[in-house]
Amino acid sequence: MSFGLFPVQENLGENSVFQSRRRLSLLLLAVPAILSLPSLAQPPAPAGQGQDWLPAQDARDDLRQLWTDIEATHPDPFLRSGGMVAFRKRFTEAHAAIPVTGIHRHAFERLLLPLLAQVGDGHTTFDRESSKTDAQVLVDLTPVEERLVVAAVYDPAQLSLGGATVQAIEGVPVATLAERMGARLGYENVYTNLAHLVEAAASSGRLADLLDRPALTAPVTFHLLLPGGEPATLRAPLRSGARTGRLTPPSRLHLPPMDGSRMAAGFLDDAGQVGYFPLDSSMRYREAFEVWRLTGMNMGDLLDRVVEDVTGRKASGTEAEKLAQVPSVTERLMALCTEMKARRTPVLIVDLRENPGGQSVFADILEYFLYPVDDTVAVDHGYQVSRFSALYFRTHSADSLDKVRARTTADFQLGDLDFTGLDQWQHLRAVPPSPAERKRLGQRCLDQLRGLPTFAKLLDMGGWNAAWTPRVVVLTAARTYSAAFDAVLQLRAHGAAVVGVPSSQAANCFIDAVQFQLAHSGLTGSISFKWSAGLPRDLPNGTLLRPDRELTYADDRAYQFDPNATILLAMDFLSKPHPAAQKDRN
């Protein structure tokens, strides 16, 4: 349960996130070296200079706006870019590369991508737009042990290729594509870069960019290595519209069904001895919307879309009426914990493999159900340092400089860093809190959570804190990111085991993003405004958190590439004796 809960806004895009381990690890150590300006080959200016053509001065103005927004908003854009001189030199080179005749909007986006990528931050990026000509590339890839593995196909004749390792796409080696990917999108560790590559490989337009081709119009050739070592080829068709007809190997498990919130709760066995709580999105539960409303964030049409997905009907009514139709993490956990306590369920598996982030308050709610508040404030959750810029206040209407001054110092200025969280963390590590202080700090966290109407009802009931404390295992994959990774760290701090593929999110990283839009090109994106040190005293795991039991390619093969191989691995892991006895907290 973190201090300074509000505001805790993540990027409002469900963005997400794959052969040599040595090759990719070396890339991480030399990000600035691979950031070269892309080729500006572009279509000639049309006679009428259409809407996608930017006059040179407009492009230069947008370039300066991007530079200004990054330096005014990001806590430290120079940390991973080689310093201020190197950072600004790349902007100068980009300025000189804009043709005097102007530039096509797409070529301009490609010119700017490395300027954001040099920050080395997965939350500081452009919103990649899909062209009308973009199509779905019909094969799903996933990273396992730092290699790209075929996870799903869309043609029954290709099912035998599941589990194969991708060696190249259209003849270009995966290592080369990963290098190009890292020059276009910032990343924190090997798995962030691979996750970005997986996303790019699913889109004909983005993949064409990586392949340095104008377009992809025919099936895409994936060069594979089968589990037995034989080479193979997969021709992935292109399809416009929805990505439907996904085919995977059969699973041994029958999981509780998910609703439109992409959340479920139940058990993995008939005896109720393994509880199961999967959350595939941190943006589609009621309490997330309650936080965004408190912080004054513009939710756009997301609430309407979630209501429609949950109910199957077009959203209508007041905002409060719509919110009431969105499934609640609080209510779902109340029901699950009640049944787990009745059955004396010894194990809970929290499944965050498919969760790319959103709003992290669900982690605080889950923590409240599992662990005493007084214990929660005593464990080391690290610290965060925020920066408050003009761009921040434009996108957080419920906050203001005066409010920041009220909770920091009276002379706090625009663009300053708020070290309150770091100061609190240092104090608590130097002087462990007394029982009375722990109670006071715990109450302060609860007072913040009381701002969520749904959770406030639970607090008014009483009796739900640490309602049942089983042995907890949290599942991760490369796609586990941002707010989902916050939950991993919070549960891990209480002794939960982590099982699966490492997350693409670093524990020590820049998080929480504000949106920007360039005035002339209209290009949009996000810039982090907060430094988060989730594991400040564990630097190796702070960059890449290794699970307690990592899913290897050998494991995946042993489970016959079951789509739920990580759950099977966790259940095998759980069969081993646990060092701590189960606690029944009444």
SULLINZI-V926071 format. One record per pair of residues at least 24 apart in sequence whose ideal C-beta (glycine too) atoms are under 8 Angstrom apart, sorted by the first residue. I is the first residue (numbers start at 1). GAP is how many residues later the second one is. D is the distance in whole Angstrom. If there is no record, write none. Layout:
BEGIN
I GAP D
I GAP D
END
This chain:
BEGIN
1 363 5
1 366 5
1 367 7
1 372 7
1 375 5
1 376 7
1 380 8
1 441 8
1 444 5
1 448 8
1 489 7
2 362 7
2 379 6
2 382 7
2 443 8
2 484 8
2 488 8
3 417 8
3 418 6
3 421 6
3 438 8
3 441 8
3 442 7
4 380 7
4 382 8
4 403 8
4 416 7
4 417 6
5 356 7
5 359 7
5 440 7
5 443 4
5 444 7
6 285 7
6 288 6
6 289 6
6 442 6
6 445 7
7 284 8
7 287 8
7 288 4
7 290 8
7 389 6
7 391 8
7 392 6
7 505 8
8 283 6
8 287 8
8 351 7
8 352 6
8 353 6
8 504 7
9 282 8
9 283 7
9 286 6
9 288 5
9 350 7
9 387 7
9 503 6
10 272 7
10 347 5
10 348 5
10 349 6
10 350 7
10 472 5
10 473 5
10 501 7
10 502 6
10 503 7
11 112 6
11 346 7
11 471 7
11 502 4
11 504 8
11 515 5
12 271 7
12 285 7
12 287 8
12 288 7
12 290 7
12 346 8
12 503 7
13 114 6
13 513 8
14 267 6
14 269 6
14 342 6
14 343 7
14 344 7
15 110 8
15 341 6
15 342 7
15 466 8
16 179 6
16 183 6
16 340 4
16 341 8
16 463 6
16 465 6
17 105 8
17 174 7
17 175 6
17 177 7
17 178 2
17 179 6
17 181 7
17 182 7
17 339 7
17 461 5
17 462 5
17 464 5
17 487 4
18 123 6
18 124 6
18 125 3
18 126 8
18 128 8
18 129 7
18 130 5
18 131 8
18 173 7
18 176 3
18 177 6
18 179 6
18 180 5
18 460 6
19 127 7
19 128 4
19 129 6
19 146 7
19 147 8
19 148 7
19 155 5
19 156 7
20 126 8
20 155 6
21 124 8
21 125 5
21 169 8
23 152 5
23 155 8
24 122 6
24 151 7
24 154 6
24 166 5
24 169 7
24 170 7
25 165 6
27 151 7
27 152 6
27 155 6
27 166 7
28 159 8
28 161 7
28 162 6
28 165 8
31 49 6
31 50 8
31 86 8
31 87 7
31 89 5
31 151 7
32 48 8
32 49 6
32 50 4
32 54 6
32 86 6
34 145 6
34 148 6
34 149 5
35 55 7
35 79 5
35 82 6
35 83 5
35 148 5
36 78 7
36 147 7
37 56 6
37 57 7
37 60 6
37 74 7
37 77 7
38 72 5
38 73 7
38 75 7
38 76 7
38 146 8
39 173 7
40 57 6
40 59 7
40 63 7
40 67 5
40 70 8
40 71 6
41 66 8
42 61 7
42 62 4
42 64 7
42 65 4
43 61 6
45 56 6
45 57 6
49 53 7
52 52 6
52 53 4
52 54 7
53 49 6
53 50 8
53 51 6
53 52 7
54 48 6
54 49 5
54 50 8
54 51 6
54 54 6
54 466 6
54 467 6
55 47 5
56 42 6
56 43 7
56 44 5
56 45 7
56 46 5
56 47 7
58 44 8
58 462 4
58 463 7
59 39 5
59 43 7
59 44 5
59 49 6
59 461 7
59 462 7
60 35 6
60 38 6
61 458 7
61 459 6
62 46 7
62 456 4
62 457 6
62 458 5
62 459 5
62 461 7
63 28 7
63 31 6
63 32 6
63 35 7
63 49 7
65 453 6
65 454 6
66 46 6
66 49 7
66 50 8
66 450 8
66 452 6
67 24 5
67 48 8
69 322 6
69 447 5
69 458 6
70 46 7
70 49 7
70 54 7
70 457 6
72 317 5
72 318 7
72 319 7
72 343 6
73 314 7
73 316 4
73 318 5
73 319 7
73 441 6
73 443 8
73 454 5
73 455 8
73 456 6
74 45 7
74 47 8
74 50 6
74 313 7
74 436 7
74 453 6
74 454 6
74 455 7
75 310 6
75 311 8
75 312 5
75 342 6
75 435 6
75 453 7
75 454 7
75 455 7
75 456 5
76 434 8
76 455 7
77 42 5
77 47 8
79 41 7
80 38 7
80 39 6
80 40 3
80 41 7
81 37 4
81 38 6
81 39 7
82 36 8
86 32 8
87 31 7
90 24 7
90 25 6
90 28 6
91 24 6
105 416 6
105 417 8
105 418 8
106 25 8
108 413 6
108 415 8
109 412 8
109 414 6
110 74 8
110 99 7
112 411 7
113 70 8
113 71 4
113 72 7
114 69 6
114 70 7
116 69 8
116 70 6
116 409 7
117 65 7
117 66 6
117 67 6
117 68 6
117 69 5
118 68 7
119 67 5
119 391 8
120 66 5
120 67 7
120 68 7
121 65 5
121 67 7
121 388 7
121 389 4
121 407 5
122 63 7
122 64 6
122 65 6
122 66 6
122 70 5
122 74 8
122 359 7
122 382 7
122 383 7
122 387 8
123 359 7
123 386 8
123 387 6
123 388 6
123 389 7
123 390 5
123 403 6
123 404 8
123 405 4
124 62 6
124 386 7
124 389 7
124 401 8
124 402 7
124 403 5
124 404 5
125 60 6
125 61 6
125 400 6
125 401 6
126 397 6
126 398 7
126 399 4
127 396 8
127 397 5
127 398 5
127 399 7
128 78 6
130 73 7
130 75 7
131 74 5
133 71 8
133 72 7
133 82 7
134 69 6
134 70 5
134 71 4
134 72 8
135 68 8
135 69 4
135 81 8
135 103 4
135 104 6
135 105 5
136 66 7
136 67 7
136 68 8
136 102 7
136 103 5
136 104 7
136 105 8
136 107 5
137 64 6
137 65 5
137 66 7
137 67 6
137 70 6
137 79 8
137 83 5
137 99 5
137 101 6
138 98 5
138 99 5
138 100 7
138 101 6
138 105 7
138 107 8
139 62 8
139 81 8
139 83 6
139 95 6
139 97 4
140 62 7
140 106 7
141 25 6
141 57 5
141 60 6
141 61 8
142 56 7
142 335 7
142 336 7
142 337 8
142 359 8
143 48 6
143 51 5
143 52 7
143 55 7
143 334 8
143 335 5
143 358 6
144 357 6
144 407 6
144 408 7
144 409 5
144 412 5
145 356 8
145 405 8
145 406 8
145 407 5
145 408 5
146 44 6
146 45 8
146 48 7
147 406 7
148 26 6
148 46 7
148 49 7
148 50 7
149 404 7
149 407 7
149 412 8
150 72 8
150 74 7
150 84 7
151 97 7
151 410 8
151 412 7
152 94 5
152 95 6
152 96 5
152 411 8
153 81 7
153 94 5
154 82 8
154 83 7
154 85 8
154 91 5
154 92 6
154 93 6
155 82 7
155 92 8
156 91 6
158 76 6
158 89 8
159 88 6
159 90 7
161 63 6
161 65 8
161 71 6
161 73 5
162 86 7
162 87 5
162 399 5
163 63 8
163 64 5
163 86 8
163 393 7
163 394 6
163 397 8
163 398 4
164 60 4
164 61 6
164 62 5
164 63 7
164 68 6
164 70 7
165 59 7
165 60 5
165 388 8
166 56 6
166 57 7
166 58 6
167 56 5
167 57 6
167 58 6
167 64 8
168 54 8
168 55 4
169 32 6
169 38 7
169 42 7
169 51 7
169 52 7
169 53 6
169 54 7
170 41 6
170 43 8
170 50 6
170 51 6
171 50 7
171 52 7
172 38 8
172 39 6
177 33 5
177 34 8
180 30 5
181 29 6
184 25 8
184 26 8
187 317 8
188 316 7
188 317 7
188 318 4
188 321 5
188 355 7
189 313 8
189 315 7
189 317 5
189 354 5
189 355 4
190 354 7
191 287 4
191 310 7
191 311 5
191 312 7
191 313 4
191 353 7
192 289 8
192 312 4
192 313 7
192 314 8
194 284 6
194 310 7
195 283 5
195 284 6
195 286 7
195 309 4
198 280 8
202 41 8
204 34 5
227 330 5
248 313 8
248 315 5
249 311 6
249 312 5
249 313 6
249 314 7
250 312 8
251 311 5
251 312 5
251 313 5
252 310 6
252 312 7
252 316 7
253 309 8
253 311 5
253 314 6
253 315 7
255 309 7
255 312 8
259 51 6
259 68 6
260 24 7
260 46 7
260 48 8
260 49 3
260 50 4
260 51 7
260 67 8
261 24 5
261 45 7
261 48 8
261 49 6
261 65 7
261 66 4
262 92 8
263 64 6
263 66 7
263 69 6
265 67 5
265 68 7
265 70 7
265 71 4
266 70 7
267 72 8
267 78 7
268 81 7
268 299 7
268 303 7
271 72 8
272 67 7
272 68 7
272 71 4
272 73 6
273 70 7
273 72 6
273 73 6
273 74 7
274 71 7
274 73 5
274 74 8
274 75 6
274 297 7
274 300 8
275 61 6
275 65 5
275 70 5
275 72 7
275 73 4
275 74 7
275 195 7
276 72 8
276 73 5
276 75 7
277 55 8
277 56 7
277 59 6
277 71 7
277 72 7
277 73 5
277 74 7
277 89 8
278 72 8
278 73 4
278 74 8
278 75 8
278 76 8
279 50 8
279 71 8
279 72 7
279 73 6
279 76 6
279 83 7
279 205 7
280 74 4
280 75 6
281 74 6
281 75 8
281 77 6
282 73 6
282 75 6
282 76 3
282 77 5
282 78 7
282 80 6
282 200 7
282 201 4
282 202 6
283 74 8
283 75 3
283 76 6
284 25 8
284 42 7
284 43 8
284 74 8
285 41 7
285 42 6
285 43 6
285 44 5
285 77 6
286 37 6
286 38 8
286 40 4
286 41 7
286 42 4
286 43 7
286 44 8
286 168 6
287 41 6
287 42 6
287 43 6
287 72 8
287 74 5
287 75 7
287 78 7
287 165 5
287 167 6
287 168 6
288 70 6
288 71 4
288 73 7
288 74 7
289 34 6
289 37 6
290 33 7
290 161 8
290 162 5
290 163 6
290 164 6
291 68 6
291 70 5
291 160 8
291 161 7
292 67 7
293 26 8
294 104 6
294 157 5
294 158 8
295 101 6
295 103 5
295 104 7
296 100 6
296 101 3
296 102 3
296 103 7
297 98 7
297 99 7
297 100 8
298 97 8
328 126 5
329 33 5
329 36 5
329 37 7
330 35 6
330 124 5
330 125 5
330 127 8
330 128 5
331 123 7
333 32 7
333 33 6
333 36 5
334 35 8
334 124 7
334 130 7
337 32 5
337 127 8
337 130 4
337 131 5
338 129 8
340 128 5
340 130 7
341 126 6
341 127 4
344 240 7
345 123 7
345 125 6
346 124 5
346 125 6
346 236 5
347 123 5
347 124 5
347 125 8
347 126 7
347 227 6
348 122 5
348 123 7
348 124 5
348 125 7
349 123 8
349 124 5
349 125 8
349 126 6
349 218 7
349 221 6
350 122 6
350 123 7
350 124 5
350 125 7
350 137 7
350 141 6
350 146 8
351 123 8
351 124 5
351 216 7
352 122 6
352 123 6
352 124 6
352 128 5
352 132 4
352 133 8
352 135 6
352 136 6
353 122 5
353 123 6
353 124 4
353 126 7
353 127 6
353 147 6
353 148 8
353 213 6
354 123 7
354 125 6
355 124 7
355 125 6
355 126 7
355 128 8
355 129 4
356 123 6
356 124 8
356 125 5
356 126 7
356 128 7
357 124 5
357 125 3
357 126 5
357 127 6
357 128 8
357 148 8
358 124 7
358 125 5
358 126 8
359 124 6
360 122 8
360 123 4
360 126 4
360 127 7
361 88 8
361 91 7
362 121 8
362 125 7
363 120 7
363 123 5
363 124 4
363 127 5
363 128 8
364 81 8
364 85 6
364 126 8
365 84 8
365 90 6
366 121 7
366 124 8
366 125 7
367 123 5
367 124 7
367 127 7
368 81 7
368 96 7
368 97 6
369 95 7
369 96 8
369 97 7
369 98 6
369 99 8
370 96 6
370 98 8
370 99 6
370 100 8
370 102 7
370 121 8
370 124 7
371 95 6
371 98 6
371 123 5
372 93 6
372 94 5
372 213 7
373 69 4
373 70 8
373 72 7
373 73 7
373 92 6
374 61 7
374 64 5
374 65 6
374 68 5
375 63 8
375 119 8
376 66 7
376 69 7
376 118 8
377 56 7
377 61 5
377 64 4
377 65 5
377 68 7
378 50 8
378 54 7
378 55 6
378 60 6
379 114 4
379 115 6
380 45 8
380 49 7
380 113 6
380 157 8
381 108 7
381 109 6
381 112 6
381 153 7
382 43 7
382 107 7
382 125 7
382 126 8
382 150 7
382 151 5
382 152 4
382 153 6
382 154 5
383 38 4
383 39 5
383 41 7
383 42 4
383 149 8
383 150 5
383 153 7
384 37 5
384 38 8
384 127 8
384 146 6
384 147 7
384 148 5
384 149 7
385 32 5
385 33 6
385 34 6
385 36 6
385 37 6
385 145 7
385 146 4
386 31 7
386 32 5
386 35 8
386 126 7
386 143 6
386 144 5
386 145 8
387 28 7
387 29 7
387 30 5
387 31 7
387 142 5
387 143 7
388 24 8
388 26 7
388 27 7
388 28 7
388 30 7
388 141 7
389 25 7
389 26 6
389 125 8
389 140 7
390 24 6
391 123 5
391 125 6
391 136 7
391 138 8
392 122 5
392 137 5
394 120 8
395 119 5
395 120 6
396 118 8
425 111 7
466 119 4
467 118 7
468 116 8
468 117 7
469 113 7
469 114 5
469 115 8
469 116 5
470 112 6
471 26 8
471 103 7
471 107 5
471 109 8
471 111 6
472 24 4
472 25 7
473 24 5
473 25 8
473 26 6
473 97 5
473 100 7
473 101 6
474 24 6
474 25 8
475 24 6
475 25 5
475 91 5
475 92 7
475 95 6
476 24 4
476 25 6
476 26 7
476 27 5
476 69 8
476 71 6
477 24 5
477 26 7
477 89 7
478 24 7
478 25 7
478 26 5
479 25 7
480 24 7
480 25 7
481 24 5
482 29 7
485 49 8
486 48 8
488 57 7
489 45 5
489 46 7
489 56 8
495 85 7
497 51 4
497 52 7
497 76 7
498 47 7
498 49 4
498 50 5
498 51 8
499 48 5
499 49 6
499 50 5
499 51 8
499 52 7
499 67 6
499 70 6
499 71 4
499 74 6
500 47 6
500 50 7
500 51 5
500 66 4
500 69 7
500 70 8
501 46 8
501 49 7
501 50 5
501 65 7
502 42 6
502 43 6
502 44 6
502 45 6
502 48 7
503 42 6
506 36 6
506 37 5
506 38 7
506 39 8
507 25 8
507 26 8
507 27 4
507 28 4
507 31 8
507 34 6
507 35 5
507 36 8
507 38 6
508 24 7
508 25 5
508 26 6
508 27 6
508 28 7
508 31 7
508 34 4
508 35 7
509 25 8
548 25 8
549 24 5
END
